[in-house]
């Protein structure tokens, strides 16, 4: 209980500081991006949450006046029932509420470090909160100038814990470490580059009960964007996950996704 109170206090301070900073440093307009995404599978931290079923995942993100702070609401609903109806589309509904602060250090230098810190609340409205709801705090770092040829290494540390104690989620607390590389590849016949992504994840017993302390999976991705589709941007992608730890996922996964984003 003491640790939970300390975490809650830290998060309240984090959000309060963000609001104060956004007001104090506001120098631009409120930016709004609305995104509509469809994925053929819903993979989260290596877990196949809908057992090979598709999901529709719209979101709205608010850029708070170029202050570095943003807030978002994200929604997911299953495209069909799971396991012959044991998990209905309604039961699979999920809302994520996030607050993020992003900035850069040593900008323009070889050691430039871009970073983003986020708090996320995972809300499953049709399941008891102590059985499903969870919270996350993560900090991600990337180094866009340190490697040649536009290769960008990154590292993200994630801490996950239950929103309420005592239920099925009581043993999900732990850390996840994600190491990655991104590179944009120019293709003559495309208006925007193809983005190649790769990441390797170490799960330190987090996200589900009885997860091993082990390298859980590695994921490869390819995506590109097409501007001027209506007044928005269309982004298709294809992804492949090699699963290395059965306590997270017993299968390798191949899936696709497509998103359409509008900015205001």
C-alpha positions as a Markdown table, in Angstrom:
| # | Residue | x | y | z |
|---|---|---|---|---|
| 1 | Unk | 0.0 | 0.0 | 0.0 |
| 2 | Unk | 2.8 | 2.4 | 0.9 |
| 3 | Unk | 4.5 | 1.8 | -2.5 |
| 4 | Unk | 1.2 | 2.3 | -4.3 |
| 5 | Unk | 0.6 | 5.6 | -2.5 |
| 6 | Unk | 4.1 | 6.8 | -3.4 |
| 7 | Unk | 3.5 | 5.9 | -7.1 |
| 8 | Unk | 0.2 | 7.7 | -7.1 |
| 9 | Unk | 1.8 | 10.8 | -5.6 |
| 10 | Unk | 4.6 | 10.7 | -8.1 |
| 11 | Unk | 2.1 | 10.4 | -11.0 |
| 12 | Unk | -0.1 | 13.3 | -9.6 |
| 13 | Unk | 3.0 | 15.5 | -9.5 |
| 14 | Unk | 4.0 | 14.4 | -13.0 |
| 15 | Unk | 0.6 | 15.3 | -14.5 |
| 16 | Unk | 0.4 | 18.5 | -12.4 |
| 17 | Unk | 3.8 | 19.6 | -13.6 |
| 18 | Unk | 2.8 | 18.9 | -17.2 |
| 19 | Unk | -0.3 | 21.1 | -17.0 |
| 20 | Unk | 1.7 | 23.9 | -15.3 |
| 21 | Unk | 4.5 | 23.6 | -17.9 |
| 22 | Unk | 2.1 | 23.6 | -20.8 |
| 23 | Unk | 0.4 | 26.8 | -19.6 |
| 24 | Unk | 3.7 | 28.5 | -18.8 |
| 25 | Unk | 5.6 | 27.6 | -22.0 |
| 26 | Unk | 2.6 | 27.7 | -24.4 |
| 27 | Unk | 3.9 | 29.3 | -27.6 |
| 28 | Unk | 1.8 | 27.7 | -30.3 |
| 29 | Unk | -1.6 | 26.4 | -31.1 |
| 30 | Unk | -3.4 | 23.4 | -29.7 |
| 31 | Unk | -2.7 | 20.6 | -32.2 |
| 32 | Unk | -5.2 | 17.7 | -32.7 |
| 33 | Unk | -4.6 | 14.5 | -34.6 |
| 34 | Unk | -7.3 | 11.9 | -35.1 |
| 35 | Unk | -6.2 | 8.5 | -36.2 |
| 36 | Unk | -8.2 | 5.5 | -37.4 |
| 37 | Unk | -6.2 | 2.2 | -37.3 |
| 38 | Unk | -7.1 | -1.3 | -38.3 |
| 39 | Unk | -4.8 | -4.3 | -37.4 |
| 40 | Unk | -5.2 | -7.9 | -38.4 |
| 41 | Unk | -3.9 | -8.9 | -35.0 |
| 42 | Unk | -3.6 | -7.0 | -31.7 |
| 43 | Unk | -0.1 | -7.6 | -30.3 |
| 44 | Unk | 0.9 | -5.8 | -27.1 |
| 45 | Unk | 4.3 | -6.2 | -25.5 |
| 46 | Unk | 4.5 | -9.6 | -27.3 |
| 47 | Unk | 1.2 | -10.8 | -26.1 |
| 48 | Unk | -1.5 | -11.8 | -28.6 |
| 49 | Unk | -4.4 | -10.2 | -26.8 |
| 50 | Unk | -7.2 | -11.3 | -29.2 |
| 51 | Unk | -5.9 | -14.7 | -30.3 |
| 52 | Unk | -5.3 | -13.9 | -34.0 |
| 53 | Unk | -8.4 | -11.7 | -34.3 |
| 54 | Unk | -8.4 | -8.2 | -35.9 |
| 55 | Unk | -9.1 | -5.0 | -34.1 |
| 56 | Unk | -10.2 | -1.5 | -34.9 |
| 57 | Unk | -8.2 | 1.1 | -32.9 |
| 58 | Unk | -9.1 | 4.8 | -33.3 |
| 59 | Unk | -7.4 | 7.5 | -31.2 |
| 60 | Unk | -7.2 | 11.2 | -30.7 |
| 61 | Unk | -4.0 | 13.1 | -29.6 |
| 62 | Unk | -3.7 | 16.6 | -28.3 |
| 63 | Unk | -0.4 | 18.5 | -28.7 |
| 64 | Unk | -0.5 | 21.1 | -25.9 |
| 65 | Unk | 0.6 | 24.3 | -27.6 |
| 66 | Unk | 4.1 | 23.1 | -28.6 |
| 67 | Unk | 5.1 | 22.8 | -24.9 |
| 68 | Unk | 6.4 | 19.2 | -25.2 |
| 69 | Unk | 3.3 | 17.9 | -23.4 |
| 70 | Unk | 0.6 | 15.9 | -25.1 |
| 71 | Unk | -2.5 | 13.9 | -24.0 |
| 72 | Unk | -4.3 | 11.1 | -25.8 |
| 73 | Unk | -7.2 | 8.8 | -25.7 |
| 74 | Unk | -7.0 | 5.5 | -27.6 |
| 75 | Unk | -9.7 | 2.8 | -28.1 |
| 76 | Unk | -9.6 | -0.8 | -29.2 |
| 77 | Unk | -12.4 | -3.1 | -30.1 |
| 78 | Unk | -12.2 | -6.7 | -31.4 |
| 79 | Unk | -13.1 | -7.4 | -35.0 |
| 80 | Unk | -14.8 | -10.7 | -34.0 |
| 81 | Unk | -15.3 | -13.0 | -31.0 |
| 82 | Unk | -12.4 | -14.9 | -29.6 |
| 83 | Unk | -12.3 | -18.7 | -29.0 |
| 84 | Unk | -15.7 | -19.4 | -30.4 |
| 85 | Unk | -17.4 | -16.7 | -28.3 |
| 86 | Unk | -15.6 | -17.1 | -24.9 |
| 87 | Unk | -14.5 | -13.5 | -25.2 |
| 88 | Unk | -17.1 | -11.2 | -26.8 |
| 89 | Unk | -16.4 | -8.1 | -28.8 |
| 90 | Unk | -17.8 | -6.1 | -25.9 |
| 91 | Unk | -15.6 | -7.7 | -23.3 |
| 92 | Unk | -12.5 | -7.0 | -25.4 |
| 93 | Unk | -13.2 | -3.2 | -25.5 |
| 94 | Unk | -10.2 | -1.2 | -24.2 |
| 95 | Unk | -9.5 | 2.5 | -23.5 |
| 96 | Unk | -6.1 | 3.9 | -22.9 |
| 97 | Unk | -5.6 | 7.4 | -21.4 |
| 98 | Unk | -2.1 | 8.8 | -21.7 |
| 99 | Unk | -0.1 | 11.9 | -20.8 |
| 100 | Unk | 3.4 | 12.3 | -22.4 |
| 101 | Unk | 6.2 | 14.8 | -22.2 |
| 102 | Unk | 8.9 | 14.7 | -25.0 |
| 103 | Unk | 12.0 | 16.8 | -25.6 |
| 104 | Unk | 15.6 | 16.6 | -26.8 |
| 105 | Unk | 19.0 | 17.1 | -25.3 |
| 106 | Unk | 22.2 | 18.2 | -27.1 |
| 107 | Unk | 20.1 | 19.0 | -30.2 |
| 108 | Unk | 22.0 | 19.0 | -33.5 |
| 109 | Unk | 25.0 | 17.2 | -32.0 |
| 110 | Unk | 26.2 | 13.6 | -32.5 |
| 111 | Unk | 25.0 | 12.9 | -28.9 |
| 112 | Unk | 21.5 | 14.3 | -29.5 |
| 113 | Unk | 19.1 | 12.4 | -27.3 |
| 114 | Unk | 15.4 | 12.5 | -27.9 |
| 115 | Unk | 13.3 | 11.3 | -25.0 |
| 116 | Unk | 9.6 | 10.8 | -24.1 |
| 117 | Unk | 8.1 | 9.9 | -20.7 |
| 118 | Unk | 4.5 | 8.6 | -20.6 |
| 119 | Unk | 1.9 | 7.6 | -18.1 |
| 120 | Unk | -0.8 | 5.3 | -19.4 |
| 121 | Unk | -4.0 | 4.0 | -17.7 |
| 122 | Unk | -5.4 | 0.8 | -19.4 |
| 123 | Unk | -9.2 | 0.7 | -18.8 |
| 124 | Unk | -11.3 | -2.4 | -19.7 |
| 125 | Unk | -14.8 | -1.0 | -19.1 |
| 126 | Unk | -16.7 | -4.4 | -19.1 |
| 127 | Unk | -14.3 | -6.3 | -16.8 |
| 128 | Unk | -13.8 | -5.7 | -13.1 |
| 129 | Unk | -11.1 | -3.1 | -12.6 |
| 130 | Unk | -9.1 | -5.3 | -10.2 |
| 131 | Unk | -9.1 | -8.1 | -12.8 |
| 132 | Unk | -8.1 | -6.1 | -15.9 |
| 133 | Unk | -7.2 | -2.5 | -15.5 |
| 134 | Unk | -3.5 | -1.6 | -15.2 |
| 135 | Unk | -1.2 | 1.3 | -15.3 |
| 136 | Unk | 2.1 | 2.0 | -17.0 |
| 137 | Unk | 5.0 | 4.5 | -16.8 |
| 138 | Unk | 7.6 | 4.4 | -19.6 |
| 139 | Unk | 10.6 | 6.4 | -20.7 |
| 140 | Unk | 11.9 | 6.1 | -24.2 |
| 141 | Unk | 15.3 | 7.3 | -25.5 |
| 142 | Unk | 16.5 | 7.6 | -29.1 |
| 143 | Unk | 19.7 | 8.8 | -30.7 |
| 144 | Unk | 19.0 | 10.2 | -34.2 |
| 145 | Unk | 22.5 | 11.5 | -34.9 |
| 146 | Unk | 24.8 | 8.9 | -33.4 |
| 147 | Unk | 24.9 | 6.3 | -36.2 |
| 148 | Unk | 25.7 | 6.8 | -39.9 |
| 149 | Unk | 23.3 | 6.2 | -42.8 |
| 150 | Unk | 20.2 | 7.4 | -40.8 |
| 151 | Unk | 20.1 | 4.4 | -38.4 |
| 152 | Unk | 18.4 | 5.4 | -35.1 |
| 153 | Unk | 19.0 | 3.2 | -32.0 |
| 154 | Unk | 16.5 | 3.4 | -29.2 |
| 155 | Unk | 15.8 | 2.1 | -25.7 |
| 156 | Unk | 12.6 | 2.1 | -23.7 |
| 157 | Unk | 12.1 | 1.1 | -20.1 |
| 158 | Unk | 8.5 | 0.2 | -19.1 |
| 159 | Unk | 7.0 | -0.3 | -15.6 |
| 160 | Unk | 3.6 | -1.9 | -15.3 |
| 161 | Unk | 1.4 | -2.4 | -12.3 |
| 162 | Unk | -2.2 | -3.2 | -11.4 |
| 163 | Unk | -4.7 | -0.4 | -11.2 |
| 164 | Unk | -6.3 | -2.1 | -8.1 |
| 165 | Unk | -4.9 | -4.8 | -5.9 |
| 166 | Unk | -6.4 | -8.2 | -5.0 |
| 167 | Unk | -7.8 | -9.3 | -8.4 |
| 168 | Unk | -6.5 | -11.4 | -11.3 |
| 169 | Unk | -4.1 | -8.6 | -12.1 |
| 170 | Unk | -2.3 | -8.7 | -8.7 |
| 171 | Unk | 0.8 | -10.4 | -10.1 |
| 172 | Unk | 1.4 | -8.3 | -13.3 |
| 173 | Unk | 3.8 | -5.8 | -11.7 |
| 174 | Unk | 7.3 | -5.6 | -13.3 |
| 175 | Unk | 9.6 | -4.0 | -15.8 |
| 176 | Unk | 10.0 | -4.5 | -19.6 |
| 177 | Unk | 13.0 | -3.4 | -21.5 |
| 178 | Unk | 12.8 | -2.7 | -25.3 |
| 179 | Unk | 15.9 | -2.2 | -27.5 |
| 180 | Unk | 15.3 | -1.1 | -31.0 |
| 181 | Unk | 16.6 | 0.3 | -34.3 |
| 182 | Unk | 14.8 | 2.4 | -36.9 |
| 183 | Unk | 15.9 | 3.4 | -40.4 |
| 184 | Unk | 14.2 | 5.2 | -43.2 |
| 185 | Unk | 14.9 | 3.7 | -46.7 |
| 186 | Unk | 14.4 | 5.9 | -49.8 |
| 187 | Unk | 12.5 | 4.1 | -52.6 |
| 188 | Unk | 12.3 | 5.9 | -56.0 |
| 189 | Unk | 8.7 | 5.0 | -56.7 |
| 190 | Unk | 7.4 | 6.1 | -53.3 |
| 191 | Unk | 6.8 | 9.7 | -52.2 |
| 192 | Unk | 7.8 | 8.9 | -48.6 |
| 193 | Unk | 10.6 | 6.6 | -47.4 |
| 194 | Unk | 9.9 | 3.0 | -46.2 |
| 195 | Unk | 10.5 | 2.9 | -42.4 |
| 196 | Unk | 12.2 | -0.3 | -41.2 |
| 197 | Unk | 11.9 | -1.1 | -37.5 |
| 198 | Unk | 13.4 | -3.8 | -35.3 |
| 199 | Unk | 13.2 | -4.3 | -31.6 |
| 200 | Unk | 14.2 | -6.9 | -29.0 |
| 201 | Unk | 12.3 | -7.2 | -25.7 |
| 202 | Unk | 13.3 | -8.4 | -22.3 |
| 203 | Unk | 10.3 | -9.1 | -20.1 |
| 204 | Unk | 11.2 | -9.0 | -16.3 |
| 205 | Unk | 8.0 | -10.8 | -15.2 |
| 206 | Unk | 5.5 | -8.0 | -16.2 |
| 207 | Unk | 2.2 | -7.6 | -18.0 |
| 208 | Unk | 0.7 | -11.0 | -17.0 |
| 209 | Unk | 0.9 | -13.4 | -14.1 |
| 210 | Unk | 3.7 | -16.1 | -14.2 |
| 211 | Unk | 5.7 | -14.5 | -17.0 |
| 212 | Unk | 9.4 | -15.6 | -17.1 |
| 213 | Unk | 12.3 | -13.3 | -16.6 |
| 214 | Unk | 13.6 | -13.7 | -20.1 |
| 215 | Unk | 14.0 | -12.3 | -23.6 |
| 216 | Unk | 10.4 | -12.6 | -24.8 |
| 217 | Unk | 10.3 | -11.7 | -28.5 |
| 218 | Unk | 11.8 | -9.7 | -31.3 |
| 219 | Unk | 9.8 | -7.8 | -33.9 |
| 220 | Unk | 10.5 | -6.6 | -37.5 |
| 221 | Unk | 8.3 | -4.0 | -39.3 |
| 222 | Unk | 8.0 | -2.2 | -42.6 |
| 223 | Unk | 5.7 | 0.8 | -43.2 |
| 224 | Unk | 5.4 | 3.9 | -45.4 |
| 225 | Unk | 3.0 | 6.8 | -45.7 |
| 226 | Unk | 1.0 | 8.4 | -48.5 |
| 227 | Unk | 0.1 | 12.1 | -48.1 |
| 228 | Unk | -2.9 | 13.8 | -49.6 |
| 229 | Unk | -5.3 | 11.0 | -49.3 |
| 230 | Unk | -8.3 | 13.3 | -48.8 |
| 231 | Unk | -6.9 | 15.7 | -46.3 |
| 232 | Unk | -5.0 | 13.1 | -44.2 |
| 233 | Unk | -2.2 | 10.6 | -44.3 |
| 234 | Unk | -2.5 | 6.9 | -45.1 |
| 235 | Unk | 0.1 | 4.5 | -43.5 |
| 236 | Unk | 0.1 | 0.8 | -44.2 |
| 237 | Unk | 2.5 | -1.6 | -42.5 |
| 238 | Unk | 3.5 | -5.2 | -42.1 |
| 239 | Unk | 5.1 | -6.8 | -39.0 |
| 240 | Unk | 6.6 | -10.1 | -37.9 |
| 241 | Unk | 7.2 | -11.2 | -34.4 |
| 242 | Unk | 9.6 | -14.1 | -33.4 |
| 243 | Unk | 8.4 | -15.3 | -30.0 |
| 244 | Unk | 11.1 | -16.7 | -27.8 |
| 245 | Unk | 9.4 | -17.3 | -24.5 |
| 246 | Unk | 6.3 | -19.4 | -24.2 |
| 247 | Unk | 5.1 | -17.6 | -21.1 |
| 248 | Unk | 4.5 | -14.5 | -23.3 |
| 249 | Unk | 3.6 | -16.1 | -26.6 |
| 250 | Unk | 3.8 | -19.7 | -27.9 |
| 251 | Unk | 3.6 | -18.7 | -31.6 |
| 252 | Unk | 5.4 | -16.5 | -34.1 |
| 253 | Unk | 3.1 | -13.8 | -35.4 |
| 254 | Unk | 2.6 | -12.1 | -38.8 |
| 255 | Unk | 0.2 | -9.2 | -39.1 |
| 256 | Unk | -0.7 | -6.1 | -41.0 |
| 257 | Unk | -2.1 | -2.7 | -40.1 |
| 258 | Unk | -3.3 | 0.4 | -41.9 |
| 259 | Unk | -4.0 | 3.8 | -40.4 |
| 260 | Unk | -5.5 | 7.0 | -41.6 |
| 261 | Unk | -4.6 | 10.2 | -39.7 |
| 262 | Unk | -6.0 | 13.7 | -39.8 |
| 263 | Unk | -4.3 | 16.7 | -38.2 |
| 264 | Unk | -5.9 | 20.0 | -37.2 |
